[in-house]
Amino acid sequence: MPLKPFLIPQGGPISSSILLVILGPTASGKTRVGVQIARALGGEIISADSRQVYRGMDLGTGKDLKEYGDIPYHLIDIIDPAQEFSLFEFQQRFREVFQDILERGRIPILVGGTGLYLDAVLRQYRLAKVPTDEVLRQKLAPLPLSELVKRLQKVNPRLHNTTDLLDRERVIRAIEISEFKNESDFSGFLPEFQAAVFGIRWPREVLRRRITERLRERLRQGMIGEVKKIIKSGISFNKLDFFGLEYRYVGMYLKGEINKNDMFQKLKAAIHQLAKRQETWFRRMERQGVRIQWVDGDRYPAETILGMLKNERSRVDF
């Protein structure tokens, strides 16, 4: 759906629901930019990151909590790793936080790189609250994982998150959701808002260097120890594999399947691939009607965005 243009009133109370969005691939610096803009405009950050919702997964997910300082943030550290978190729940929680921020006279700023979460908000996905189907689950119980995956891919050939295919319970739940037919049980629409979407971009080779340097720093800060602590809390290696990237490869290292150098090299390559997939997703969003205004990460992106917003509102007579 086409997005409405974003306008910030020149002084006075906020007269309409507005949403700023700062997106970008991993290691693009979007959190820092979002915080700078929030500080300048009196805003609060809403995270659009599918892994930062989990407590205790800090270095592996790149939370960078020190970046926020005194700026309030939301949808970070809200559940334990053993719990499930779905796109449906993200959309519900976003709606609650968004409305709360507006009611307090602040500006909500959605910041993240999980394209599905961003798209679910900006294009207002209609998601159904799907109940557990015990009859279906009994039918699926004896089937091997490979057969479950085939069934899911048949009913939903455009899977958003292929890591779900590694976990039996998640595959069964995905089948349950994909085969759900009661369209009268939709969660309802998100609130109406005006949106301005800004993307942080870097030259490919520069972004690759930033990813590599950031990975080295997170390892120095104790990312392996963080994963050990998660395992000690009762999280299985299979669950770690579901969390992907850092947790998958550090888990392989801790199991003795790869050495430390191989872990670093394989993980670095996997994060580079993630950045490419994120950029592909953002281009897909643009093709489907989301207007992203791109700014260069090495040219004072926060100041550039604030200037663009100022110029936009100066053309409107309030």
Summary of the structure (lengths in Angstrom):
residues: 318
radius of gyration: 20.5
end to end distance: 26.4
largest distance: 65.7
contacts: 945
relative contact order: 0.18
helix: 52%
strand: 12%
